[in-house]
Amino acid sequence: MASSIPLKEKKRFYTPDFLVEYIDLNKEYFEVKPFVRAVEPEFVQKFNAIKIAVKQKQTSISLITERQIHIQPRLDNAKLLYRYADIQQLNPLQYEIVSFLRRQRLNKLSAKVLAIKLNYSQGDVNSNVLALLSAGYIQADILKNKFNDEILLWVD
């Protein structure tokens, strides 16, 4: 988003660091800054003007600092999921995992139990589960729990 925003009676162009497009089609822009920079009065004033300009375009922008990014296990899980972020279509094992989890309805299953039930190696199940998590086909509480064989999985 290159957007013209008023700052000190001048128009300047601003491009945020990245855009997230959610499944529900909402969009949110993000600006990443070191915490010490994010609290400087000049930046706070500029970012407030940016938020107003972005809101007029009926979207939002959020500020992220290293204090939010470096939270564990979030950071390690994000790095892990990023490696599996290129899923284009489901392979047969991924389809089987999603179908099996859907049949469980409200029950959550660990990756370990899933490997046993589907009769696949733990490595095969884990790599395919990571791809499915990355693409949003299945869910797990990866913000609070480090990914491992015991992480609980489900389909919404």
DAFEN-V306876 format. One record per backbone hydrogen bond with DSSP energy under -1.0 kcal/mol. CO is the residue of the C=O (numbers start at 0). NH is the residue of the N-H. Records with the same first field share a line. If there is no record, write none. Layout:
CO = NH + NH
//
This chain:
2 = 13
4 = 11
6 = 9
9 = 6
11 = 4
13 = 2
17 = 29
19 = 27
21 = 24
25 = 21
27 = 19
28 = 61
29 = 16 + 17
30 = 63
33 = 37
34 = 38
36 = 39
39 = 43
40 = 44
41 = 45
42 = 46
43 = 47
44 = 48
45 = 49
46 = 50
47 = 51
48 = 52
49 = 53
50 = 54
51 = 55
53 = 56 + 58
54 = 57
59 = 28
61 = 30
63 = 32
64 = 67 + 68
65 = 69
70 = 74
72 = 76
73 = 77
74 = 78
75 = 79
76 = 80
77 = 81
78 = 82
80 = 83
81 = 84
90 = 94
91 = 95
92 = 96
93 = 97
94 = 98
95 = 99
96 = 100
97 = 101
98 = 102
101 = 104
103 = 106
108 = 152
109 = 113
110 = 114
111 = 115
112 = 116
113 = 117
114 = 119
120 = 124
121 = 125
122 = 126
123 = 127
124 = 128
125 = 129
126 = 130
127 = 131
128 = 132
129 = 133
130 = 134
131 = 136
138 = 153
139 = 141
140 = 144
147 = 150
148 = 111
150 = 110
152 = 108
153 = 138
//
